[in-house]
Amino acid sequence: MFAIEIDVDSLKVDSVDPVFVAGKVRVVWNGQDFPHAVWTDAPLSVIGSLGTAIEHIRGGRTEADVYFFEGPYFVKLSAADSPGTEDTVRVTGLRDRGSEEDPAEIVADGFVPLREVEEAHRRTMKRLIAWCERSGDPGLLPLLRRMNRL
């Protein structure tokens, strides 16, 4: 199971141009919360980098990253490298220690079907678009619709 959970009730639009929206966001897979069960960050940047990572994996790259901006955390999607697992990705949650001598620490790890990651992205984008339509921030709608490309 893979999900990207954005608490739309926590979202606060600080700026539309340039876009900055803060709120609670986390990635969950195989029962693991990352970076934490309650994490405040830039959810649009997180979901945007997830969409780009999915496109990169579908395009043949072996690895792609999903970024969190309020801490040393990121998620690495890696194409599974064993026969019969072409539609499976390894999802690794990492804490970057900031130096070559001290590599990133694995905080969460597991394998999930790539389609689950794609479906989670689509569901989350639909929720974000609905939130934007209700919230009275129509300036964000064009951006969200462009991000909803999967």
Secondary structure, DSSP 8 states (H G I E B T S, - for coil): -EEEEE-GGG-EEEEETTEEEEEEEEEEETTEEES-SS-EE-HHHHHHHHHHHHHHHHTT-SEEEEE-SSSSEEEEEEE--STT-TTEEEEEEEE--SSSSS--EEEEEEEEEHHHHHHHHHHHHHHHHHHHHHHT-GGGHHHHHHH---
